[in-house]
Amino acid sequence: MSHPRFTERTLREPLRVRLGIRARHSSPLGVGRASAVLVPLFERDGEAHAWLVRRASGLRDHSGQVAFPGGKRDAEDDSLLTTALREAEEEIALARTSVDVLGALDDLFTITGFAITPYVAWVKNDAPPPVPNPGEVARVFAAPLRAFLEEPEGTFPRVGWRIDGELVWGATAAIVKGLLAVAHDLHAS
C-alpha cells in the first residue's frame, strides 16, 4: 500500500490552514481535568517526525507511558496553549520561541479524567535538540509519521505502534490518529 510522504513542505502550511478552518470538537468547560499537549513536528532526512517522550517512572499519573510533552493546566496559565508550551519547555527544554504553533486538534477525554487539548506545532530548523528533564521524562525520541500509517499491534487495551522500542498507545495513539486524519484530508483535497 502506498502512503503519502509527509514533509515540511506537504504538512506545515497546509496543516495551519486546515486546522484554522475546520470545526474543532472541544470539551465543555468543567468536563475533565483541563490539560494540553504539544505535538512537536519536525523534518529529519526528508520526512516529518514528531517528538515523543516516555514519562518517568514514579510519576503520579501515567508513569512510564509514551506521550507528547504536556500536562495539567496550572492556575497561572492564561490558556491551554500556554500550558502546552510551558510543559514542552519543562519536560524537554523545547523553548516557546523554537516552535511555530499551527493549531489545535480535537480535544480528547481519557478514562483517567483528563480533557486534553493537543496543539500541533512545527519545530524550527535551528532549534536545539530536546533534552529530557529526568524528574518528568525518562527519554525523548523521534517518531516518523509514516510509522503510524502501518497496522497497529498489541492486544486491547494496549493497541498501538512500536516505535524505537516504545509502544505508542492510548491517548497518544488517539492524538496521532486525529493528526493523521487531518493530514489525510490535506492529501485527499
N, C-alpha and C positions, 0 to 999 in steps of 0.2 A: 504494500500500500504506500502510495506517495503522499508525503506530508509537506505542508508549506514550509518554506525556510524562513525562520524568524531572525531578523537582523535589526539593527538600529534603524536603518532606512525603512524597512517594512513595518516597523512597530511604533517607534517613538511618536511621531506627529500624528499618524492615523489613530493610535490609541487615545491621544489627547483629545482629538476631535470626537471620536466615538464616545468616550467617557463623558465628555461635556454635553452631548446632545441626547443620550439615552435616558430613559426613565429608570431611575435607580430605586431599588427597594431598600428603605431604611427602617430602622427599628423605631417603634413608638417610644416616646420619652418614658423613662421609668421601667422599661422592659429589659431585664438582664443588667448585669454589671457592665457599664459602658467601658469599652476598651477599643484599641485600634492597633493595627499593624502596618508596617511599611513593606511593600512588595518591591524591593530594590532590584531593578533590571539593569543589565549592562551587556556590552558585547565583548566576547572573547573569541579569538580565532574565527571571526566572521559569522558568529551566531549568538543569539540572545541567551543569556543566562539570568538566573535570579540568585541572590544571596539568601541562604537559609542558615539557621542555627540549630544546634542541639542544645536544649536547655540544660543547665547544670543539674546534677542530681542533688536532691535535698531541698529543692525549691518547694514551696507550699503548693503551688498549682502547676500541673503539667510537667513535673520534673522529668528530665531525660528525654522528652519528646522533641521531635523536629518541628520547627515553627519559623515563621517570619519574625523579624525583630518587632517587638511590640509589648503591650501590656495594658493595665488598667489606667483609666483617666485619673489623674491627680487633681485635687481641688484647685491648684494654681494653673492648670492647663486651660487656656481660653477656648480651645476647640479640640475635637478628636484628632484633627490633623496635627496639632501641636503635640498631642500625646504620641502619635506615631513617630514624629520626627525626634522628640525627646528620647523615646525608648530606643530608637535606632542609634542615637548618639551614645546613650548609656551602655547599651549592650554590645555594639560592635564598632564604636568610635566612628560612625558614619556621620560626618558633620552635615548640618542642615544646608549649608552653603554648597555641599557637594552633590546635591540631588535636585532634579527638576521634577516637581510633582505634576503628574499627568491627569490625575483624577481619582475618583473613588469607585470601587466595585460595590456590589450589593452587600448589605450587612448580613452577617452570619450569626445565628444563635447556636450556642453549644449546649450540650446536655449538662455541662457543669455550671450553667447560669450566666455565661458571658454573652454580650451583644457586641460583636467585633465589626468594626468598620475598617476594611482594607483599603489603603491608599497606594496606588501604583506610582512609582517614581523611576526616573531614569538616572542612574549614577553617572555623573560627569566623567569624561575620559581622564581628567587629571586628578581624580580623587585618589587618595592613598588607599591601599588595600585595607579591608576591615580587620580589626583587632578585637578578639573576644574579651569581654570583661569576665574574668574567671568566677566572680561571685554570682553571675547570672547565666553565662554561656560556656558550655563545655567545648564547643568548637563551632566554627563558621565554615561553610563550604559553598561552592558554586554548583548550581544545578542547571544544566542546559534545558531550555524549554522543550526541545524536541523529545526529551526523555519522557515527558508527560503525555506524549501522543501515543505511546505504546500501551498495551494492555496492562492494567494494574495486576498486582499479585497479592497473595495472602488470603486469609480467611476472616470472615466477619468477626469482630468489627474492625480488625486491623488490615483493611484492604487498601493498598496504595502502591507506590512506586519505590523500588530500591535504587537509591542514587548515592554513589560514593560510600557504599556500605551502610547507609541510613535508610530507614523506612519512612517515607513521607505519606502520612495517612491522616484521617480525622479532619479537623477544621482546616489544617494547612492544605490537604488534598482538595477540599471543597473550594478553598480560595483559588487554588491553581485552576480547577475546573472552570470557575467563574471567569478568570482571566483568559483562559483558552477559548471559552465561548465568545467573548468579545473579540478576541484575535481572529477566531474563525469567521465571525461576521465581517471583519475587515477584508478577508480574502474572498468571501462569497459575494461581496458587493462590487 
